[in-house]
Amino acid sequence: VLAYTKVRVDGKQSDYSVIQTEYDFGSQSSYYVSLGTNLNQTSLYLGVYGSMKVTDYHQGTIFEIIQ
C-alpha cells in the first residue's frame, strides 16, 4: 500500500490518500520511484519495477496519479 499527502500552507497536518496499485509482483520485492509531474503539476508519475537492475526489461509499469 502506498499513501501520499499534500503540503498545507498553514502548517497544519493534512489527511492522506491511499494509492492502490494492484500490480502483482508475487513474493518478489517491488521498487518505486517518482518520475515527476506534468507541467501544470496535476499529475504525478510513479514507476514501479520488479528488479533493482534497470537492464532487466519488462518487469514493471508506470502509474499516473491524477489530482
C-alpha positions as CSV (number, residue, x, y, z in Angstrom):
1,V,0.0,0.0,0.0
2,L,1.2,3.5,-0.9
3,A,0.0,6.7,0.6
4,Y,0.5,10.4,-0.1
5,T,-0.4,13.7,1.3
6,K,-0.4,17.3,0.2
7,V,1.5,20.1,1.9
8,R,-0.7,22.7,3.5
9,V,0.5,26.3,3.6
10,D,-0.9,26.9,7.1
11,G,1.4,24.3,8.6
12,K,-1.4,22.0,9.8
13,Q,-1.4,18.3,9.2
14,S,-3.4,17.1,6.2
15,D,-5.2,13.9,5.6
16,Y,-3.5,11.2,3.5
17,S,-4.8,9.3,0.5
18,V,-4.1,5.7,-0.3
19,I,-2.9,4.6,-3.7
20,Q,-4.0,1.0,-4.7
21,T,-1.5,-0.1,-7.3
22,E,-2.9,-3.7,-7.7
23,Y,0.2,-4.7,-9.6
24,D,1.2,-8.3,-8.6
25,F,4.8,-8.9,-8.1
26,G,4.1,-12.1,-6.2
27,S,6.6,-12.7,-3.4
28,Q,9.2,-10.6,-5.2
29,S,10.1,-7.1,-3.9
30,S,9.0,-4.1,-5.9
31,Y,10.9,-0.8,-6.2
32,Y,9.1,2.5,-6.6
33,V,10.4,5.8,-7.9
34,S,8.9,9.2,-8.6
35,L,9.2,10.0,-12.2
36,G,8.0,13.6,-11.8
37,T,4.9,15.6,-12.8
38,N,3.4,17.2,-15.9
39,L,4.0,20.9,-16.5
40,N,0.9,22.2,-14.5
41,Q,1.5,19.6,-11.7
42,T,-1.9,18.0,-11.9
43,S,-0.5,14.5,-12.5
44,L,2.3,12.6,-10.7
45,Y,4.1,9.7,-12.5
46,L,5.2,6.8,-10.4
47,G,7.3,4.0,-11.7
48,V,7.3,0.5,-10.1
49,Y,9.7,-2.2,-11.1
50,G,10.4,-5.8,-10.0
51,S,14.1,-5.6,-10.1
52,M,16.9,-3.3,-8.9
53,K,18.6,-3.7,-12.3
54,V,17.3,-1.4,-15.0
55,T,18.7,-3.8,-17.6
56,D,16.1,-6.4,-16.5
57,Y,13.5,-5.4,-19.1
58,H,9.7,-5.7,-19.0
59,Q,9.4,-6.1,-15.2
60,G,7.4,-3.0,-14.2
61,T,4.9,-0.4,-15.1
62,I,4.2,3.3,-14.7
63,F,1.2,4.8,-12.8
64,E,-0.3,8.2,-13.5
65,I,-1.8,9.7,-10.3
66,I,-4.3,12.4,-11.2
67,Q,-5.3,15.2,-8.8
